[in-house]
Amino acid sequence: MVALLLTVALSGLLEGTTEPEYEATTTVILSRQDIGSVVAGVSTPSSSSDTLARSAKTQAEVASSLAVAERMKRQLGLRLSASEIRSRIDAKPAADADVLQISATASTQAEARKLSLVAATSYIAVRRGIDTRAVTDTRRQLSRQRALLRNQRTAAAQQLLRELAARDQQLALIETLATGGANLLSDEPTVEKLHPRVPRALMVGSVLGLALGFVVAVLRDLTDRRVGSPEEIAEALSLPVIAELPFETEVSSRTAAQIASSGDALNEAFRLLRTTVLTEMRSRGSTSLLVTSAIAAEGKTMVSAVLGSVLAAGGNQVRVIDADLRRPSLARRFGIPGAPGMMEMLGSDLAEDDVVARVEIGAGTDGAVVEVVPAGRPPLTPGEFVASRRFDEALGLAKPAPEALMLLDGPPLNLFADALAIAERVEGVVLVANLNRLSRRDLALLQRRVAQLPVAPYGVIVIGRAGQRATPYGYGYRYGYGAGEGAGRSTADV
C-alpha cells in the first residue's frame, strides 16, 4: 500500500510539473507509381511485402532527413538549426497501408500543427525533386540536340527535330504533373497533448505501484525464511495451537508477577491459556509440565514464569523450576537471586526454604504466591548431568508436594538432547514458537524432535509476530517487539 501511494503521488507530481508539449500529425498518402513507369506509360509491377516495407522505411528516412529540415527552415524562417528542427520531426510508415505519418512536437497546438504540415509539404517537395531530376536532365539533353538540328535543312533533320519537340512536351507535362509519389490526405493535422497528462500519469503510477508492491511482497516472501503463521506451525507439527500470545515492547521491564496481576490484554491471554492447560492436565491426570521451544530466545522462560504465576493467582499451588541448566534465566523473570538453587540442594544441608523462593503475585490475587526454584550454579557438563541419576535426585529434592502443580522451564529441543531427557521425568509438554524467530528450517527439525518426545505435547503456544494483531482473541490492540531495551534482548529474557 505504501509503495502504491508513493508511486502514484510521485507520478502525479512529476507529470504536473512538466512543460506543456503537443504532437501534431499529418498523413501523407504514398503512390507506388514511379516516374519511370509514367514515362514508359506502363503500370508499376506488384512488389513483395519485404520490398514494400523497405520502400516505406526509405520514405520515412527521407521525411526525417536534413534536406527536409533545411527546406522547412527556409520556408518558416526559423532561427533553429536544421539538426534541431530534425529532432522535432518524426516520420513513421503505417503497417498495412501506403501511408506515412509525419509528426512534429511543440509547446503549443498551433506551432505543432504548423511544423507538422510544413514538414509534410517539404517532404513532398523534396521527393518530387528527387523523382523529376531525371526528367529535368533528359529535357536539358533534348534541348541541346534540338539546338544542333535547327540549322540543318534536310528532311530527316526536320523530322527528328519535330520528334524531339514532341518528346520535350511530353516530359514537360510529366514534370508539371509529378507529385513525387506523395499527396496530403488532409491539410489539417491531428493534435494530441503529450504533457502534462496527470490522469494518465496517475493511472500508470497506480499500475507501477501495484507491480512494485507485488515484487516487494514476492521478494520478501522469498528472502524471509521465518514461519509465516500459527497455521503453518500447527500443520507441520500436527498439534493444535492452544494460545497465541500478543507481545508488548515494554514486557522486558516487567516481572512475571507484575504481568500476572496487570489485568491487561497480555494478562488476559495468559488467563485463557491457564484454562486450556488446566483442562488438559486434569483430563490426563497429570501435575507436571515441561515448557520448551525449538531454539533459544523464543520466549519459553517468560511463558513458564507468567503461566506459573497466573496458575497460582487462580488458587493453585504451583512450583516453577528452572531446568535449563545451560542458560538459566527464570530467576531474572521473577526478580530473585539465581542462587542458591536446585544444584546447591545436592550434597548440602540446605533446607527447602533456603532454595525455594515464594513470590507474591500482587494486587487483586488475594495474596497468591508462586514458588520458584532457580537452577543455581550450572554443572560443567549439563547434557551428561541431565541424563544421569544425579538430575533425578536434584529434581526430587526440588519437587513440590504431590498435590501441587510443577512447571519446568527446559532447554530448547532443537539445540540439545537435554529437553528429551527432561521430558521423560514429566507428564506433559507444551511448545513455545515465536514467529519473529522460528525459521522454516527450525520448524522442520522441531517436527523430528517432537516425534521423539516420550509424551504427546498438549499443543503449541505461538508468540505473534511484531506488529501483528492477536487475531484469535480479537483484542483490537497492537503489539510487537521494536525499539527500546527489549528489542536487543533475547525473548527468553523477556
C-alpha positions in Angstrom: 0.0 0.0 0.0 2.8 2.4 0.9 4.6 1.6 -2.4 1.4 2.2 -4.3 0.6 5.6 -2.7 4.2 6.8 -3.1 4.4 5.8 -6.7 1.1 7.4 -7.6 1.9 10.6 -5.8 5.4 10.8 -7.3 4.0 10.1 -10.8 1.3 12.8 -10.5 3.8 15.3 -9.1 6.4 14.8 -11.8 3.8 14.9 -14.6 2.2 18.0 -13.2 5.4 20.0 -13.2 6.4 19.2 -16.8 6.3 21.8 -19.5 3.3 21.6 -22.0 4.0 19.6 -25.1 1.8 18.8 -28.1 2.2 16.5 -31.0 0.6 17.2 -34.4 0.5 14.5 -37.1 -0.1 15.0 -40.9 -0.9 12.0 -43.0 0.7 11.6 -46.4 -0.6 9.0 -49.0 2.2 7.2 -50.9 1.9 6.2 -54.5 3.5 3.1 -55.9 3.7 4.5 -59.4 7.2 5.7 -60.0 8.3 8.4 -62.6 9.9 5.8 -64.8 6.7 3.9 -65.2 4.9 7.2 -66.0 7.4 8.0 -68.7 7.2 4.5 -70.1 3.4 4.6 -70.0 3.2 1.3 -68.0 1.9 0.4 -64.6 4.3 -0.4 -61.8 4.6 -4.2 -61.2 3.5 -5.5 -57.9 6.2 -5.9 -55.3 6.8 -8.3 -52.4 5.9 -7.4 -48.8 9.6 -7.0 -47.9 10.2 -4.7 -50.8 7.2 -2.5 -49.9 8.2 -2.4 -46.2 11.7 -1.4 -47.3 10.3 1.3 -49.6 8.1 2.7 -46.8 11.0 2.8 -44.4 13.1 4.6 -47.0 10.4 7.3 -47.4 10.3 7.7 -43.6 14.0 8.3 -43.7 13.6 10.9 -46.4 10.9 12.7 -44.4 13.2 12.9 -41.4 16.3 14.0 -43.4 18.3 17.2 -43.1 17.1 18.1 -46.7 13.5 18.3 -45.5 14.7 20.2 -42.3 16.6 22.7 -44.4 13.6 23.3 -46.6 11.4 23.9 -43.5 13.9 26.3 -42.1 13.9 28.4 -45.3 10.1 28.3 -45.6 9.4 29.2 -42.0 12.4 31.5 -41.4 13.2 29.6 -38.2 16.3 30.5 -36.2 16.8 26.9 -35.2 19.4 24.8 -37.0 18.4 22.1 -39.4 19.5 19.5 -36.8 17.3 21.0 -34.1 14.3 21.1 -36.5 15.0 17.5 -37.5 15.0 16.4 -33.8 11.4 17.6 -33.5 10.2 15.7 -36.6 9.3 12.0 -36.6 8.0 10.0 -39.6 6.6 6.5 -39.4 5.1 4.3 -42.1 1.8 2.6 -41.4 1.9 -1.1 -41.1 -0.8 -2.2 -43.5 -1.3 0.9 -45.7 0.6 3.1 -48.2 0.6 5.9 -45.6 3.3 8.0 -43.9 2.6 9.7 -40.6 4.7 12.8 -40.2 4.6 14.2 -36.6 6.1 17.3 -35.0 6.2 18.4 -31.4 6.0 21.9 -29.9 4.9 23.7 -26.8 1.6 25.0 -28.4 -1.0 23.3 -30.5 -0.7 25.9 -33.3 3.1 25.6 -33.5 2.9 21.8 -33.6 0.3 21.9 -36.4 2.4 24.3 -38.5 5.5 22.3 -38.1 3.8 19.0 -39.0 2.1 20.4 -42.1 5.3 22.2 -43.3 7.3 19.0 -42.7 4.8 17.1 -44.8 4.8 19.5 -47.7 8.6 19.9 -47.6 8.9 16.1 -47.8 6.6 16.0 -50.8 8.7 18.8 -52.5 12.0 17.0 -51.8 10.7 13.7 -53.0 9.3 15.4 -56.2 12.7 17.0 -56.8 14.3 13.6 -56.5 11.8 11.9 -58.8 11.8 14.6 -61.5 15.6 15.1 -61.6 16.0 12.5 -64.3 13.2 14.2 -66.4 14.9 17.6 -66.0 18.2 16.2 -67.1 16.6 14.5 -70.1 14.9 17.8 -71.2 18.3 19.5 -71.0 19.8 16.9 -73.3 16.8 17.2 -75.7 17.3 21.0 -75.7 20.9 20.7 -76.8 20.0 18.2 -79.5 17.3 20.5 -80.9 19.7 23.4 -81.0 22.0 21.4 -83.2 19.3 20.3 -85.6 17.7 23.8 -86.1 20.5 24.8 -88.6 20.1 21.6 -90.7 17.6 21.8 -93.6 17.4 18.2 -94.5 14.0 16.4 -94.3 15.5 13.8 -91.9 16.8 16.5 -89.6 13.5 18.3 -89.6 11.6 15.1 -88.9 13.9 14.3 -85.9 13.5 17.9 -84.7 9.7 17.5 -84.6 10.0 14.2 -82.7 12.4 15.8 -80.1 10.0 18.7 -79.7 7.1 16.3 -79.1 9.2 14.3 -76.6 10.1 17.5 -74.8 6.5 18.5 -74.5 5.6 15.1 -73.1 8.4 15.4 -70.5 7.3 18.9 -69.6 3.8 17.6 -68.9 5.2 14.8 -66.8 7.4 17.2 -64.9 4.4 19.5 -64.3 2.1 16.8 -63.1 4.7 14.9 -61.0 3.8 14.8 -57.3 6.8 12.9 -56.0 4.5 9.9 -55.4 3.1 11.5 -52.3 0.0 13.6 -51.5 -1.5 15.1 -48.4 -4.6 13.2 -47.1 -5.6 16.4 -45.3 -4.1 19.8 -44.7 -5.5 19.8 -41.1 -3.1 17.8 -38.8 -4.4 15.9 -35.8 -3.1 17.2 -32.4 -2.5 15.2 -29.2 -1.5 16.6 -25.9 1.6 14.8 -24.6 2.4 16.6 -21.4 1.2 17.2 -18.8 -1.3 14.3 -18.7 -1.9 13.9 -15.0 -4.8 11.3 -15.1 -2.7 9.0 -17.3 0.3 9.5 -15.1 -1.8 8.6 -12.1 -3.1 5.5 -13.8 0.4 4.5 -14.9 1.7 5.2 -11.4 -1.1 3.0 -9.9 -0.1 0.1 -12.2 3.6 0.6 -11.4 2.8 0.9 -7.7 0.8 -2.3 -7.7 3.6 -4.1 -9.7 6.2 -2.7 -7.3 4.2 -3.8 -4.3 3.8 -7.3 -5.8 7.5 -7.6 -6.5 8.4 -6.4 -3.0 6.0 -8.9 -1.5 7.4 -11.8 -3.6 11.0 -10.8 -2.7 10.1 -10.5 1.0 8.5 -13.9 0.9 11.5 -15.4 -0.9 14.0 -13.9 1.5 12.1 -14.2 4.7 12.7 -17.7 6.0 10.6 -17.3 9.1 7.5 -19.3 9.7 4.5 -17.3 8.3 1.6 -18.2 10.6 0.3 -20.3 13.5 -1.5 -22.4 11.0 1.8 -23.3 9.3 3.2 -24.5 12.7 0.1 -26.5 13.6 0.1 -28.2 10.2 3.8 -29.1 10.4 3.7 -30.5 13.9 0.2 -32.0 13.7 -0.5 -30.2 17.0 -3.2 -27.6 18.0 -2.3 -24.0 18.7 -3.5 -23.7 22.3 -2.7 -19.9 22.6 -1.4 -17.1 20.5 0.2 -14.5 22.8 0.5 -10.8 22.0 3.6 -9.0 23.0 4.3 -5.6 24.3 7.5 -3.7 23.7 7.7 -3.0 27.4 7.3 -6.6 28.5 11.1 -6.9 29.2 10.8 -4.4 32.0 8.0 -6.2 33.9 8.4 -9.3 36.1 6.2 -12.4 35.7 4.2 -11.5 38.8 3.5 -8.0 37.5 2.2 -9.4 34.2 0.1 -11.9 36.1 -1.6 -9.2 38.1 -1.8 -6.5 35.5 -5.3 -7.1 34.1 -4.2 -6.0 30.6 -4.6 -7.9 27.3 -1.4 -9.9 27.8 -2.6 -11.0 31.2 -6.0 -12.0 29.6 -4.2 -14.1 27.0 -2.4 -16.0 29.8 -5.6 -16.5 31.8 -7.2 -18.1 28.8 -4.0 -20.2 28.4 -4.3 -21.2 32.1 -7.8 -22.6 31.4 -6.6 -24.6 28.5 -3.6 -26.0 30.3 -5.6 -26.9 33.5 -8.3 -28.6 31.4 -5.7 -30.7 29.6 -3.8 -31.6 32.8 -7.0 -32.7 34.6 -8.1 -34.8 31.6 -4.8 -36.6 31.7 -4.5 -36.7 35.4 -1.1 -35.0 35.3 0.6 -32.4 37.6 3.9 -31.8 35.9 4.6 -29.9 32.7 7.7 -29.1 30.7 7.8 -25.8 28.7 10.3 -25.8 25.8 10.9 -24.4 22.4 12.8 -25.2 19.2 15.6 -22.7 19.6 16.8 -20.1 22.1 15.2 -16.7 22.6 11.7 -17.7 21.6 10.1 -16.7 24.9 9.7 -20.1 26.7 11.1 -18.7 30.0 8.7 -15.8 30.0 5.8 -18.3 29.3 6.9 -20.6 32.1 7.1 -17.8 34.6 3.9 -16.0 33.7 1.9 -19.2 33.2 3.1 -20.4 36.7 2.1 -17.1 38.2 -1.4 -17.0 36.7 -1.9 -20.6 37.7 -1.0 -19.6 41.3 -3.3 -16.5 41.0 -6.1 -18.8 40.2 -5.8 -20.6 43.5 -3.5 -23.4 42.5 -0.4 -24.4 44.4 2.4 -24.1 41.8 6.1 -24.5 41.7 8.2 -23.4 38.7 11.6 -24.9 38.4 14.5 -23.7 36.2 15.6 -26.9 34.4 17.5 -25.0 31.7 21.0 -25.7 33.1 22.7 -24.3 30.0 21.2 -20.9 30.2 19.2 -20.4 33.4 17.2 -17.2 33.4 14.0 -18.0 35.3 15.1 -16.1 38.4 15.5 -12.9 36.5 11.9 -13.1 35.3 10.8 -13.2 38.9 13.4 -10.6 40.1 15.0 -13.0 42.6 18.6 -14.2 43.0 19.7 -17.1 40.8 21.4 -19.0 43.7 21.1 -21.0 45.8 19.1 -23.2 43.6 18.3 -26.8 42.6 22.0 -27.6 42.0 23.0 -26.4 45.5 20.5 -28.8 47.1 22.6 -31.7 46.1 25.1 -32.9 48.8 24.3 -29.9 51.1 22.5 -29.2 54.3 20.4 -26.5 52.7 16.7 -26.8 53.6 13.9 -26.4 51.1 13.1 -23.0 52.5 16.7 -21.9 51.7 16.2 -22.6 48.0 12.5 -22.2 47.2 11.5 -18.5 46.7 7.9 -17.7 47.4 7.0 -14.8 45.1 3.8 -12.8 45.8 1.7 -12.2 42.7 0.4 -8.8 43.6 -2.7 -6.8 44.0 -6.0 -8.5 43.1 -4.9 -12.0 43.7 -5.8 -12.4 47.3 -2.2 -12.8 48.4 -1.5 -15.7 45.9 2.1 -17.0 45.9 4.1 -18.9 43.3 7.0 -21.0 44.4 10.2 -20.6 42.3 13.3 -22.8 42.3 16.2 -21.3 40.4 18.7 -23.5 38.7 21.6 -22.4 40.8 25.1 -22.8 39.6 25.1 -24.8 36.3 27.2 -28.1 36.1 30.2 -28.3 33.9 28.5 -30.8 31.5 24.8 -30.1 31.6 23.9 -32.7 29.0 25.6 -35.5 30.9 24.1 -34.3 34.2 20.5 -34.2 32.9 20.8 -37.8 31.6 22.2 -39.0 35.0 20.6 -40.1 38.3 22.0 -37.0 39.9 19.5 -35.0 38.0 16.7 -37.3 39.2 18.0 -36.7 42.7 18.1 -32.9 42.3 14.7 -32.8 40.7 13.3 -35.0 43.5 14.6 -32.5 46.1 13.1 -29.6 44.2 9.7 -31.2 43.6 6.7 -29.7 45.4 4.1 -31.6 47.3 2.2 -34.2 45.3 -1.0 -32.1 45.1 0.9 -29.1 43.7 1.5 -28.3 40.0 5.1 -28.4 38.7 6.3 -26.4 35.7 9.8 -26.9 34.3 11.4 -24.3 32.1 13.6 -26.6 29.9 16.3 -26.0 27.3 15.4 -25.8 23.5 14.6 -29.0 21.8 16.5 -28.4 18.6 19.8 -27.4 20.2 20.3 -30.1 22.8 19.2 -33.6 23.8 18.5 -32.2 27.4 14.9 -31.5 26.7 14.2 -35.0 25.5 15.8 -36.4 28.7 13.8 -34.0 30.9 10.5 -34.9 29.1 10.9 -38.4 30.5 10.5 -37.0 34.0 7.2 -35.1 33.4 3.7 -36.0 32.4 3.1 -33.2 29.8 4.9 -30.9 27.4 4.0 -27.6 25.8 5.9 -25.9 23.0 6.6 -22.2 22.5 7.0 -20.9 18.9 8.0 -17.4 18.2 7.0 -16.1 14.7 9.8 -13.5 15.0 12.4 -16.1 15.5 11.4 -19.5 14.2 12.5 -20.3 10.6 11.1 -23.0 8.4 14.3 -25.0 8.8 13.9 -24.8 12.6 10.3 -26.0 12.2 11.4 -29.0 10.1 13.9 -30.1 12.7 11.4 -29.4 15.5 9.0 -31.8 13.7 11.5 -34.6 14.1 12.3 -33.7 17.7 8.6 -33.8 18.6 8.3 -37.3 17.2 11.0 -38.4 19.7 9.2 -37.0 22.8 8.1 -39.7 25.2 4.9 -37.8 25.9 2.5 -36.2 23.5 2.6 -32.4 23.7 -0.6 -30.5 24.7 0.0 -28.2 21.8 1.8 -25.0 20.7 1.8 -21.6 22.3 2.5 -19.1 19.4 4.1 -15.7 20.1 2.8 -13.3 17.5 5.0 -11.5 15.0 6.0 -7.9 15.7 3.3 -5.5 14.5 0.6 -8.2 14.0 -2.7 -8.3 15.8 -3.5 -11.1 18.2 -6.2 -12.5 15.9 -7.5 -15.4 18.0 -8.7 -13.1 20.8 -9.5 -10.0 18.8 -8.3 -7.6 21.4 -8.1 -4.7 19.0 -4.6 -3.8 20.4 -1.3 -3.9 18.5 1.8 -5.5 20.0 5.3 -6.2 18.8 8.9 -6.2 19.7 10.5 -3.0 18.5 12.8 -0.3 19.8 14.0 0.0 23.3 15.7 -2.3 25.7 13.7 -5.3 24.8 14.5 -5.2 21.2 18.1 -6.2 21.6 17.5 -8.8 24.2 16.6 -12.5 23.9 12.9 -13.3 24.1 13.9 -15.9 26.6 14.8 -13.0 28.8 11.5 -11.3 28.3 
